Amino acid sequence: MRNFFLKVAITVCSLVVFVSVNAEETPFSIAVQGGYASPQGSWFKAVNGEKISKFGVNAEFDALYYLKQFDYKLGIGVTINYSLLLSDRFGDIELYELGLYGIKGQWRFLNSKISPYVAFSFGLTQFTTPKIPMGNGVAVKIEDALNVGIRPETGVEFGAFFLSAGYIIPMTYSIKGGKYSINEINNSAGALQINLGIRISLFDRY
C-alpha cells in the first residue's frame, strides 16, 4: 500500500508541474496534511467494549480543480489518505494500516485568506493487519481487506495553511486466517483525524 501511495503521489505531482508550466494561471491546488489519528471501530476495542487503542498518525495528499461557475469556492479532485493505527488488542503493540483512495470535494465559504470549509471524500479503503498472535502458536497472517471509504472533513484555512478534522467512518473488514488459524475475523475500523496542512494554489483565490 505504501508503494501505491508513493506512485500516485508522484503521478499527481508530475501533473501539477505540467499544468504550472503550460498555463499562467490555472484554478488548481495541491495540499498535504498530517497529524494525529484516533483509531475507531471494534478492531480497537476489547471484548467488553472498552477502547484499548487511542493513538495513531495520519497523512493526506489531495489535488483539487476549482470551478468558475461556483466562484472558485468549489474544488473537486482526488485524494489519498493514509493512517498508521496502534493497538495492543492481543497483548502486543501492533501497527494497522488504513488507506483511503478516492475523489474529494471541498467547499470554501469565503474567497478570503481566512475561510472555514467543509469537504467530503468517497472511494476505496484498504485495511491491513499485522501478523496477529492467537495463542498456542497460532497466528493470523498479514492480510488486506477492502471496503467503501467515506470521510467527511471540516476545517479553517489561514492563507496557505489550514487546520482540519476528518473522520473515516468505520467499515467492516473481513480478515481470513491461514491454514492453522481461525477462519475469519469481522471487525470495523476507522479513524478520527486532527491535522495541520498546507495548500499550494496555482491561482489567486482571494
N, C-alpha and C positions, 0 to 999 in steps of 0.2 A: 504494500500500500504506500509506503514512503517513496518508493521508486516512481510509482504512478503520480503521486503528489508532485514530485520534482519535475517530471516530464511535462505535466500540464502547466506548471508554473513557468517553465522555460518557454513553452509554446505561447502562452499569453503575453509574457514579457517581450518576446520577439514581435508579436502583433502590435504591441504598444510602440515599440521602436519604429516599426514600419509605418504606422499611422502618423507618428510625430514627424517623421522625415518627409512624408508625402502630403502633408496638409499643414497650413499655417496655424489653423485653429480648428480643432475637432472636439465636439461635445462628448468627451471620453475621459474616464478616470480609472485609476487603479488604487487599491488600498490594501494595506497589510495591518492586521491587528492581532494582538496576543495578550494572554494573561491567565487568570485563574479559572479553573473548571471544577465545578462541584458534581461528582458522579450522582446520577439519578437512576431509579429503577430497581427491580428486585435482584439484579446481579450484585448489587452493592448493599444488600440487607441480609441480616441473619434470619434464621428460621422463625424467630419470634417477631420479626418485622423491624427490629432495631437497625438503624443505619450504621454500618461498620466502616464506611469509607467516606471521607469528606474532602479529599484533595486530588487535584489533577491540574494539568496545564493545557492550554489551548492556543491554536493559531489559525488565522483565516486569511485567505487571499481572494480578492474579487476584482473584476473588471466590468465597468458599467458604461453604457451608452445612454446619454440623456436626450429626451425627446423635446424638440422645439415646440410641438403642439401643446405641451404642458408647461411652457415657460422654463424648461430645463430643470424643473423640480422632480420629475420622474425619471429615474435611471433603471435600465434593465440590462442584465448581463449574466455572467457566470460566476460561480463561487466554489471554492474548495475550503472545507473546514475540517480541522484535524485535532483530536484531543488524545492525550495520554492520561488514563484514569487509574489511580492506585486503589488496590483493595487487599485486605487480609482475610477474605471470605473463608479460606481454607487453612488459616493459621500461618501462612507465609505472605509476605508482601509481593503482590503480583501486579504487573502492568497490563492494562487492557487498552486497546486502541479503538477509537470511534471516528470514522471519517464520513463526511457528507460531501457529495459531488453533485452539483445541480445548477439550477437557474436562480437568479436573485432579482428582486425588485425593490427599489428604495424610493421613498417619497420624502423630500425635504420640504418643510413647511414654509421656510423663508429663503429668499435669494440674498442672503447676507452672510457675513463671516461667522456669526453665531446663529445656529439654527438647530432646533430639535428635528429628529427624523424618525421614521419607522421603516422597517424592512421585513421582507419575507423571503425565505429560501425554501425551495422544494426540489427534491431529487432522489438520489440513491444513497443509502447509508451502508457502510461496511463495518461490522463489529468483529474484532479479532481478539481471541482469548489466548492467554499463555498456556503452558502445559500445567494442568491443574492436578495436584495430588489428591487422590480419593481414599488413601489408606490401603494397607496390605499390598503395597507395591503396585497398586492400580492407579492409572492416571488418564485423564482426558488430554489428548494431544492438542497441539496448537491448531486452532480451527478458525475459519472465517464464516460469517453469515451475513446475508444481505436482507435489506428491507427498505421500505419507503422512508424518506427523510423529510421532516418538516421542522423549520427553525424560524420562529418569529424573533424579531430584534427591535430594540429601541435604543436611542442614544441622542447625544448632543454633539454637534460639530463646533469646534473653535478654530476657524481658519482651516489649516491643513490637518489639524489634529482632532481626534474625537474620542469620546468615552461611550461604551456600549454595554448593553446587557442582552444576551441572547439565550435561547432555550431550545436545545434539540429535544423534541418531545420523545419520551421513551417509547421504543417499539420492541416487540418480542423477537428474540433471535434464538433459533434452534441450533444448538451445538451438538453434533454427533460425536460419540467417543470412538475409540479404537476397538480392536478385537477383544481386549481384556478389560474394557471399561464399561460403564453404564451406557445404555443405548442412546439416550438423548437428554439434553438439558434445555428447558424452555424458560427463559427469563427475559425481562425487559431491561434496556439500557438506554440512557440518555445523558444529557449534561446541561447544567446551568453555567453560563459563561459570563464573566465580567472582564472586559478587555479595554486596553488603550491602543489606539491605532493612528495611522497617518494615511491621508488620501492625497494623491498627486493628480491634479487635473491638467488636461491639455487645452483648457479654455478658461476664460474668465467667467466664473459663475456669479460674481457679485455685482 
